[in-house]
Structures are given as C-alpha cells and as structure tokens.
C-alpha cells in the first residue's frame, strides 16, 4: 500500500493526478475538507505550465473577490488576457453557482482544463454523497478528486460529517456521537463515492499538516489498497496566502 505525500512548493498536483494534460481535461472535485483549495491550487499549476484553465461549479462556490466571468465574452476575454477564468453567476449572498449548460459546453471547447467544484459539504471536512441530490458531476468529467479533511478523525461524527442519513446507510449505524475512525472515513469515501463516480478518481486526504496526520492518512488508505490516495496539506500555513488568493493574483 502506497500513499503519495507531497507538500505545496515542493510537489504539484499535476504530477500526482493520473490525468493526461496533453489532452483536454474536465476535473471534478467532490467530498469535503478542501475542494475550493484543491480547485484553485490545481488551476494555478495548470496556468503556470501554459494551459488555459477555467474554474467553475455545478453546485455553489464562494464568490471570488475579483475576476468572476458570467458570459461567453467575459470568459473569452479572461482566457485571452490571463490564460484563466472563473466562470459562474452570482445571484445571492456570498455564493456563486454555475453557468448555463450552453455556456458550460462552449467553455469546455475553449479551455485546456476545466476544474469543477461539484459537491457541497456545508464547510464540514467529511461528506457522503446523496445520489438523489449531490454530487453534480458533469458527464464529460475525465477525472474526479474525492476529498476529505483528516482533522475530522477522532471527533464525534455528528460534528464533522455532512449527510449523516446517507452515512448511516453506508455504515449501517445510527449513533453518530461516536468518534470518526480511519476505517469509518475510508468506508464513507470509497463505498459512498463508488456509487456515483464511474471514471478515474483520486482520493485526496487533506490537512496532512504534520507526521501524525500523515500516519492517519496511511491508516485510512490501508483499508483500500487498490485505490489511489494522496495525503497533502492544501492550505497548511495559515500565515501565507490561501490557494484562492494565489490564483487571483493571476487575474489582477
């Protein structure tokens, strides 16, 4: 069993995801515990190697401070001038939602890589899918990243998990006051998303901020040695700029 470990600045997501970046890619991020950070980290890496990249969502996503493009003209201009765009509409509050289907289909033809935040987790680190509702993975997705935050391990499940009803079905349990273990997290991720992800995927265990967390990631991955797991810290140093802030620097 192998878990790939990397830290930002030394390694890159594009080097550990099994994606053919020589051909157009649509990469969806699902689960909890770092989807937005994953999307913007990967987007910046793709821009840095000369790829045209669009970040969007099929559910809801935090509205960026700058650079939101809602029309074809705005998206095209951002791609031409900056090599990247954030595509979505801003109908309410601090959340944006995705563009119309026709605009989505068009922009997939314009970009080398489209990165989609395709799930919601109410800011919780662990989420099980509800097949009747979420995730909303585009049909043209080529790779899916399934995320979870390692900080949830050892904490009561009803404090750190989203969609407890679905988790109860997966694990055949109803007492969510119990702590989340490495084994339970592994089952939530693999048994849950196996039902909805039908194309290549990578399990991304975020918040591996130190050796103790990395060892927890190893134990999670040990329950499914045939699956690909990555342990990382997408935003480990809170004194530094966030992945979103670093990406926005490209479009200022």
C-alpha positions as a Markdown table, in Angstrom:
| # | Residue | x | y | z |
|---|---|---|---|---|
| 1 | Unk | 0.0 | 0.0 | 0.0 |
| 2 | Unk | 1.3 | 3.4 | -1.0 |
| 3 | Unk | 0.1 | 6.9 | -0.2 |
| 4 | Unk | 1.7 | 9.6 | -2.2 |
| 5 | Unk | 2.7 | 12.5 | 0.1 |
| 6 | Unk | 3.5 | 16.0 | -1.1 |
| 7 | Unk | 3.8 | 19.5 | 0.1 |
| 8 | Unk | 3.0 | 22.6 | -1.9 |
| 9 | Unk | 6.1 | 24.3 | -3.2 |
| 10 | Unk | 8.0 | 21.0 | -3.5 |
| 11 | Unk | 5.5 | 19.0 | -5.5 |
| 12 | Unk | 2.5 | 19.7 | -7.7 |
| 13 | Unk | -1.0 | 18.2 | -8.0 |
| 14 | Unk | -0.5 | 17.9 | -11.8 |
| 15 | Unk | 2.4 | 15.5 | -11.1 |
| 16 | Unk | 0.4 | 13.1 | -8.9 |
| 17 | Unk | -3.1 | 13.1 | -10.5 |
| 18 | Unk | -3.4 | 10.5 | -13.2 |
| 19 | Unk | -4.6 | 13.0 | -15.8 |
| 20 | Unk | -3.4 | 13.4 | -19.4 |
| 21 | Unk | -2.8 | 17.2 | -19.5 |
| 22 | Unk | -1.7 | 16.9 | -23.1 |
| 23 | Unk | -5.4 | 16.5 | -23.9 |
| 24 | Unk | -8.4 | 18.4 | -22.7 |
| 25 | Unk | -9.4 | 17.6 | -19.2 |
| 26 | Unk | -12.5 | 18.2 | -17.0 |
| 27 | Unk | -11.6 | 17.5 | -13.4 |
| 28 | Unk | -14.4 | 17.5 | -10.7 |
| 29 | Unk | -13.8 | 17.9 | -7.0 |
| 30 | Unk | -16.2 | 16.2 | -4.6 |
| 31 | Unk | -16.4 | 15.4 | -0.9 |
| 32 | Unk | -15.4 | 17.8 | 1.9 |
| 33 | Unk | -12.4 | 19.3 | 3.6 |
| 34 | Unk | -10.7 | 21.4 | 0.9 |
| 35 | Unk | -12.5 | 21.3 | -2.5 |
| 36 | Unk | -12.1 | 25.0 | -3.2 |
| 37 | Unk | -8.4 | 25.0 | -2.2 |
| 38 | Unk | -7.9 | 22.0 | -4.4 |
| 39 | Unk | -9.6 | 23.7 | -7.4 |
| 40 | Unk | -7.5 | 26.8 | -7.2 |
| 41 | Unk | -4.3 | 25.1 | -6.4 |
| 42 | Unk | -4.6 | 22.9 | -9.5 |
| 43 | Unk | -5.8 | 25.8 | -11.6 |
| 44 | Unk | -2.7 | 27.9 | -10.8 |
| 45 | Unk | -0.4 | 24.9 | -11.5 |
| 46 | Unk | -2.0 | 24.5 | -14.9 |
| 47 | Unk | -1.7 | 28.1 | -15.8 |
| 48 | Unk | 1.9 | 28.1 | -14.8 |
| 49 | Unk | 2.7 | 25.4 | -17.4 |
| 50 | Unk | 0.8 | 27.3 | -20.1 |
| 51 | Unk | -2.6 | 25.7 | -20.1 |
| 52 | Unk | -5.8 | 27.6 | -20.5 |
| 53 | Unk | -7.9 | 26.9 | -17.4 |
| 54 | Unk | -11.5 | 27.6 | -16.2 |
| 55 | Unk | -12.7 | 27.1 | -12.7 |
| 56 | Unk | -16.5 | 26.7 | -12.2 |
| 57 | Unk | -19.1 | 24.9 | -10.1 |
| 58 | Unk | -22.2 | 22.8 | -10.6 |
| 59 | Unk | -23.5 | 23.5 | -7.1 |
| 60 | Unk | -22.4 | 26.5 | -5.1 |
| 61 | Unk | -19.0 | 28.0 | -4.6 |
| 62 | Unk | -17.6 | 31.0 | -2.7 |
| 63 | Unk | -17.7 | 34.2 | -4.9 |
| 64 | Unk | -14.2 | 35.3 | -5.6 |
| 65 | Unk | -13.2 | 38.9 | -4.7 |
| 66 | Unk | -12.4 | 39.7 | -8.3 |
| 67 | Unk | -12.4 | 38.1 | -11.7 |
| 68 | Unk | -15.9 | 36.4 | -11.9 |
| 69 | Unk | -16.9 | 35.9 | -15.5 |
| 70 | Unk | -20.6 | 35.1 | -16.3 |
| 71 | Unk | -20.8 | 35.5 | -20.1 |
| 72 | Unk | -19.0 | 34.0 | -23.1 |
| 73 | Unk | -17.4 | 37.4 | -23.8 |
| 74 | Unk | -16.2 | 37.8 | -20.3 |
| 75 | Unk | -14.8 | 34.2 | -20.1 |
| 76 | Unk | -13.1 | 34.6 | -23.5 |
| 77 | Unk | -11.5 | 37.9 | -22.6 |
| 78 | Unk | -10.1 | 36.5 | -19.4 |
| 79 | Unk | -8.8 | 33.4 | -21.2 |
| 80 | Unk | -7.1 | 35.5 | -23.8 |
| 81 | Unk | -5.5 | 38.0 | -21.4 |
| 82 | Unk | -4.8 | 35.9 | -18.3 |
| 83 | Unk | -4.9 | 32.3 | -19.5 |
| 84 | Unk | -7.6 | 31.5 | -16.9 |
| 85 | Unk | -11.1 | 32.4 | -15.9 |
| 86 | Unk | -13.6 | 31.8 | -13.0 |
| 87 | Unk | -17.0 | 31.1 | -14.6 |
| 88 | Unk | -20.2 | 31.5 | -12.7 |
| 89 | Unk | -23.2 | 33.7 | -11.8 |
| 90 | Unk | -23.7 | 35.5 | -8.6 |
| 91 | Unk | -27.4 | 35.5 | -7.8 |
| 92 | Unk | -27.3 | 35.8 | -4.0 |
| 93 | Unk | -25.1 | 36.2 | -0.9 |
| 94 | Unk | -21.5 | 35.2 | -0.9 |
| 95 | Unk | -22.0 | 32.1 | -3.1 |
| 96 | Unk | -21.9 | 31.7 | -6.8 |
| 97 | Unk | -23.5 | 29.0 | -8.9 |
| 98 | Unk | -22.6 | 27.6 | -12.3 |
| 99 | Unk | -23.2 | 29.0 | -15.8 |
| 100 | Unk | -25.9 | 27.8 | -18.2 |
| 101 | Unk | -25.4 | 24.4 | -19.8 |
| 102 | Unk | -24.8 | 26.0 | -23.2 |
| 103 | Unk | -22.1 | 28.3 | -21.8 |
| 104 | Unk | -20.6 | 25.3 | -20.0 |
| 105 | Unk | -20.4 | 23.2 | -23.2 |
| 106 | Unk | -18.9 | 26.2 | -25.1 |
| 107 | Unk | -16.2 | 26.9 | -22.5 |
| 108 | Unk | -15.2 | 23.2 | -22.4 |
| 109 | Unk | -14.2 | 23.7 | -26.0 |
| 110 | Unk | -12.2 | 26.9 | -25.2 |
| 111 | Unk | -10.1 | 25.7 | -22.3 |
| 112 | Unk | -7.4 | 23.0 | -21.9 |
| 113 | Unk | -8.6 | 22.2 | -18.4 |
| 114 | Unk | -12.0 | 22.9 | -16.8 |
| 115 | Unk | -12.0 | 22.4 | -13.0 |
| 116 | Unk | -15.4 | 21.9 | -11.4 |
| 117 | Unk | -16.4 | 22.1 | -7.7 |
| 118 | Unk | -19.1 | 19.6 | -8.0 |
| 119 | Unk | -20.3 | 19.0 | -4.4 |
| 120 | Unk | -21.3 | 20.8 | -1.3 |
| 121 | Unk | -20.4 | 19.9 | 2.3 |
| 122 | Unk | -21.5 | 22.9 | 4.5 |
| 123 | Unk | -17.9 | 23.6 | 5.3 |
| 124 | Unk | -17.5 | 20.2 | 7.0 |
| 125 | Unk | -14.5 | 18.0 | 6.5 |
| 126 | Unk | -16.3 | 14.8 | 5.6 |
| 127 | Unk | -19.3 | 14.2 | 3.3 |
| 128 | Unk | -21.2 | 11.2 | 2.0 |
| 129 | Unk | -23.0 | 11.6 | -1.3 |
| 130 | Unk | -26.7 | 11.7 | -1.6 |
| 131 | Unk | -27.3 | 10.0 | -5.0 |
| 132 | Unk | -30.6 | 11.8 | -5.5 |
| 133 | Unk | -29.1 | 15.3 | -4.9 |
| 134 | Unk | -25.3 | 15.6 | -4.9 |
| 135 | Unk | -22.6 | 15.4 | -6.2 |
| 136 | Unk | -23.4 | 17.0 | -9.5 |
| 137 | Unk | -20.6 | 15.6 | -11.6 |
| 138 | Unk | -20.6 | 16.8 | -15.3 |
| 139 | Unk | -21.0 | 13.9 | -17.8 |
| 140 | Unk | -17.8 | 14.9 | -19.6 |
| 141 | Unk | -15.6 | 14.7 | -16.5 |
| 142 | Unk | -12.3 | 12.9 | -17.2 |
| 143 | Unk | -11.1 | 12.6 | -13.6 |
| 144 | Unk | -12.6 | 13.1 | -10.1 |
| 145 | Unk | -10.8 | 14.1 | -6.9 |
| 146 | Unk | -12.6 | 12.8 | -3.8 |
| 147 | Unk | -11.6 | 14.9 | -0.8 |
| 148 | Unk | -11.8 | 14.7 | 3.0 |
| 149 | Unk | -10.2 | 16.6 | 5.9 |
| 150 | Unk | -8.0 | 14.5 | 8.2 |
| 151 | Unk | -8.9 | 16.8 | 11.1 |
| 152 | Unk | -12.2 | 15.0 | 11.4 |
| 153 | Unk | -10.6 | 11.8 | 12.7 |
| 154 | Unk | -11.2 | 11.3 | 16.4 |
| 155 | Unk | -14.0 | 13.8 | 16.6 |
| 156 | Unk | -17.8 | 13.0 | 17.0 |
| 157 | Unk | -19.2 | 12.2 | 13.6 |
| 158 | Unk | -22.2 | 14.4 | 14.2 |
| 159 | Unk | -19.8 | 17.4 | 14.5 |
| 160 | Unk | -17.7 | 16.7 | 11.4 |
| 161 | Unk | -19.8 | 14.8 | 8.9 |
| 162 | Unk | -22.3 | 16.0 | 6.4 |
| 163 | Unk | -25.3 | 13.9 | 5.2 |
| 164 | Unk | -25.5 | 11.7 | 8.3 |
| 165 | Unk | -28.5 | 9.9 | 7.0 |
| 166 | Unk | -26.5 | 8.7 | 4.0 |
| 167 | Unk | -23.6 | 7.9 | 6.2 |
| 168 | Unk | -25.8 | 5.8 | 8.4 |
| 169 | Unk | -27.0 | 3.8 | 5.4 |
| 170 | Unk | -23.4 | 3.2 | 4.2 |
| 171 | Unk | -22.1 | 2.2 | 7.6 |
| 172 | Unk | -25.3 | 0.5 | 9.0 |
| 173 | Unk | -25.2 | 2.6 | 12.1 |
| 174 | Unk | -27.2 | 5.3 | 13.8 |
| 175 | Unk | -25.1 | 6.5 | 16.7 |
| 176 | Unk | -23.2 | 9.5 | 15.3 |
| 177 | Unk | -21.9 | 10.6 | 18.7 |
| 178 | Unk | -19.1 | 8.1 | 18.2 |
| 179 | Unk | -15.7 | 9.4 | 17.0 |
| 180 | Unk | -14.8 | 9.1 | 13.3 |
| 181 | Unk | -12.1 | 6.5 | 12.9 |
| 182 | Unk | -9.7 | 5.9 | 10.0 |
| 183 | Unk | -11.7 | 2.8 | 9.0 |
| 184 | Unk | -15.0 | 4.7 | 9.0 |
| 185 | Unk | -13.6 | 7.5 | 6.9 |
| 186 | Unk | -12.2 | 5.1 | 4.4 |
| 187 | Unk | -15.6 | 3.4 | 4.0 |
| 188 | Unk | -17.5 | 6.7 | 3.7 |
| 189 | Unk | -15.2 | 7.8 | 0.9 |
| 190 | Unk | -14.9 | 4.6 | -1.1 |
| 191 | Unk | -18.3 | 3.0 | -0.5 |
| 192 | Unk | -20.1 | 6.3 | -0.8 |
| 193 | Unk | -18.5 | 7.7 | -4.0 |
| 194 | Unk | -18.1 | 4.3 | -5.7 |
| 195 | Unk | -21.8 | 4.6 | -6.3 |
| 196 | Unk | -21.6 | 7.9 | -8.2 |
| 197 | Unk | -18.0 | 8.1 | -9.7 |
| 198 | Unk | -17.7 | 5.9 | -12.8 |
| 199 | Unk | -14.4 | 7.3 | -14.2 |
| 200 | Unk | -10.8 | 7.5 | -12.9 |
| 201 | Unk | -10.5 | 9.1 | -9.5 |
| 202 | Unk | -8.0 | 10.0 | -6.8 |
| 203 | Unk | -8.8 | 10.2 | -3.0 |
| 204 | Unk | -7.2 | 13.3 | -1.6 |
| 205 | Unk | -6.7 | 13.3 | 2.2 |
| 206 | Unk | -6.2 | 17.0 | 3.0 |
| 207 | Unk | -4.9 | 18.6 | 6.2 |
| 208 | Unk | -1.9 | 16.3 | 6.5 |
| 209 | Unk | -0.1 | 19.1 | 8.2 |
| 210 | Unk | 2.3 | 17.0 | 10.2 |
| 211 | Unk | 3.6 | 13.5 | 10.6 |
| 212 | Unk | 0.8 | 12.5 | 12.9 |
| 213 | Unk | -1.8 | 13.4 | 10.3 |
| 214 | Unk | 0.2 | 11.7 | 7.6 |
| 215 | Unk | 0.2 | 8.5 | 9.6 |
| 216 | Unk | -3.6 | 8.8 | 9.9 |
| 217 | Unk | -3.8 | 9.1 | 6.1 |
| 218 | Unk | -1.7 | 5.9 | 5.8 |
| 219 | Unk | -4.2 | 4.1 | 8.1 |
| 220 | Unk | -7.2 | 5.4 | 6.0 |
| 221 | Unk | -5.6 | 4.2 | 2.8 |
| 222 | Unk | -4.7 | 0.8 | 4.2 |
| 223 | Unk | -8.3 | -0.3 | 4.1 |
| 224 | Unk | -8.4 | 0.0 | 0.3 |
| 225 | Unk | -5.0 | -0.8 | -1.1 |
| 226 | Unk | -6.4 | -0.9 | -4.6 |
| 227 | Unk | -7.3 | 2.7 | -4.6 |
| 228 | Unk | -5.1 | 5.7 | -5.1 |
| 229 | Unk | -4.7 | 8.1 | -2.1 |
| 230 | Unk | -2.8 | 11.3 | -1.8 |
| 231 | Unk | -2.0 | 12.9 | 1.5 |
| 232 | Unk | -1.4 | 16.6 | 1.4 |
| 233 | Unk | -1.9 | 20.0 | 3.1 |
| 234 | Unk | -3.5 | 22.3 | 0.6 |
| 235 | Unk | -3.6 | 25.2 | 2.9 |
| 236 | Unk | -1.3 | 24.2 | 5.8 |
| 237 | Unk | 0.3 | 27.5 | 6.7 |
| 238 | Unk | -2.5 | 30.0 | 7.6 |
| 239 | Unk | 0.1 | 32.8 | 7.7 |
| 240 | Unk | 0.5 | 32.5 | 4.0 |
| 241 | Unk | -1.8 | 33.4 | 1.2 |
| 242 | Unk | -4.6 | 30.9 | 0.5 |
| 243 | Unk | -4.8 | 28.9 | -2.7 |
| 244 | Unk | -7.6 | 31.2 | -3.9 |
| 245 | Unk | -5.7 | 34.4 | -3.2 |
| 246 | Unk | -2.6 | 33.0 | -5.0 |
| 247 | Unk | -4.8 | 32.1 | -8.0 |
| 248 | Unk | -6.5 | 35.6 | -8.0 |
| 249 | Unk | -3.1 | 37.2 | -8.4 |
| 250 | Unk | -3.1 | 35.8 | -11.9 |
| 251 | Unk | -6.1 | 37.8 | -12.9 |
| 252 | Unk | -5.5 | 41.1 | -11.2 |
